[in-house]
Amino acid sequence: MKAFISIRTLVLFFGFLFCADAVAQNPLSLPVSHPEKEGISSAAVLSFIECLEKDIDAVHSFMILRHGKRIAQGSWAPYDETTPHLMHSLSKSFTSTAIGLAIGEGLLSLDDPVISFFPDDTPTNPSWQLKAMRIRDLLTMSTGHRKEPRLFNVESGWTRSFLHSEIEFKPGTHFQYNSAATYMLSAILQSVTGERLVDYLDKRLFQPLEIQKPDWDRSPEGINTGGWGLRITTEDIAKLGQLYLRKGMWLGERILSETWVQEATSKQTSNGSHPDNDWDQGYGYQFWRCRNNCFRGDGAFGQFCIVIPEHDAVVAITSGTNDMGGVMQVVWDILLPAMTSEPVEADPAATRSLATKLNELSLPLVQGEPRSPLSRKLIERTFQIFENEAGVQSVSFDLQDNDHRITLEMDHGRETLRLGNDHYIRSKLNDHLPYTQHMRRHIGASGAWIKPDEYQAKIYLTQSPASMIYTFRFDNNRVTWTSELRHSLFAPRNLAVLEGQ
């Protein structure tokens, strides 16, 4: 009897750990259940997590929904469940949703010519291809471009730049991934509603789904970028997936047309023929078709909203990885076969193991020593950094306790980088670190001596997939500082080595 009570108490305790965050959520947030009740074992979820940790560098968070209920969620430190994460191209699926809503309101149609919305930006003698381009061609990435128009380096006039770009194919006949086309959808929506995309969606999508109005990047003209730049939480991703899984219904109310959901998530254009490639299964309206009769929205470096209709499931993931296919493969190999149509038998040991794992999730720390023979000597030194384009004037170090500090004097002012040796320390920058301009200021950092004369700092920019590794090598009275920026689309590729004395 004592053994039974002990096990039951442990299960309840770990179950509380497992669901504590979910219980604290707004009551209109996604309801919570245990994996076994929804037809998937805790052991399978644990295996899913362990495979991600083993094979992928690095998943930041995940959430699994089954039958509309959260059965598991977790974030790897220094990431957390409440900080919005940059979606990159997963933003496109939200832009598509806005177009579906506008069509439902009679503001747009799929066959509206693109140039009809921008008479002042259209070339005097538009090509026949441009005149033939319609909203559906923007949605399906079949605008007729051989190469995607590059808007990022254009200081102004993004709409005009798109309309004046070369179009070589008949629209609707040639798939070419095209973030600029999604920007044009945002521009069209703003032109007909007088509202930015994010404001239009706030009343119609975000508020009904209990999603806090998010931040979304803008063009120089003040138009939301549409194809990228949205920042939301993992739960917000899952809610969009659940809305589409339920064919546009939310809590008994219709948010989005069922016809739109069906068309948006069906194959509208061919993008390849390889049966085992998740990027060759067809493209809808800013949604990808997947293997296993699934569909998804996704973004660079592993941002995913995977919808699995045949198993009534949604998997939301944020990451900082180059192996996006590997992330999906873990879903197909581990989660998909484990989903059953009926509840499965409770497994207290697996429940405890899963709860413990979820409570301890952390990305790998810098492996090394908390102090070095140089630690005490460095406290008395300030290194003046030679002339550089990174804006660094000087750097000083306090690297002898478990919580380390690196103080940077930069052109914009002082930045103090706090690093944990056996944990990540979360903090907020005053502005930016070297080579992280234009990125958000929330970070999580760890550091250690990897050699007696070499210290390494790992910094995750926790509102994005990006991370930075700084390595400092000390030799007599000099410091050599190398930088490696990972999983960032818009940063310089070749980062100069900094030196000082």
Salt bridges, closest charged atoms under 4 A:
GLU38 OE2 - LYS69 NZ 3.80
GLU53 OE1 - LYS357 NZ 2.62
ASP55 OD1 - LYS54 NZ 3.18
ASP57 OD2 - ARG486 NH2 2.97
GLU105 OE2 - ARG204 NE 2.65
ASP111 OD1 - ARG136 NE 2.97
GLU148 OE1 - ARG150 NH1 3.65
GLU168 OE1 - ARG146 NE 2.97
GLU195 OE2 - LYS203 NZ 2.46
GLU195 OE1 - ARG204 NH1 3.80
ASP199 OD1 - LYS213 NZ 2.34
ASP215 OD2 - ARG231 NH1 3.70
ASP215 OD2 - ARG440 NH1 2.54
ASP217 OD1 - ARG231 NH1 2.82
ASP217 OD1 - ARG440 NH2 3.54
GLU235 OE2 - ARG70 NH1 3.84
GLU258 OE1 - ARG254 NH2 3.85
ASP278 OD2 - ARG291 NH2 2.83
ASP298 OD2 - ARG296 NE 2.80
ASP312 OD2 - HIS67 ND1 2.82
ASP312 OD1 - ARG246 NH1 2.78
ASP403 OD1 - HIS423 NE2 3.53
GLU409 OE2 - ARG414 NE 2.49
GLU415 OE2 - HIS412 NE2 2.86
ASP422 OD1 - HIS423 ND1 2.62
ASP431 OD1 - HIS432 ND1 2.62
ASP453 OD2 - ARG473 NH2 3.75
GLU484 OE2 - ARG486 NE 3.95
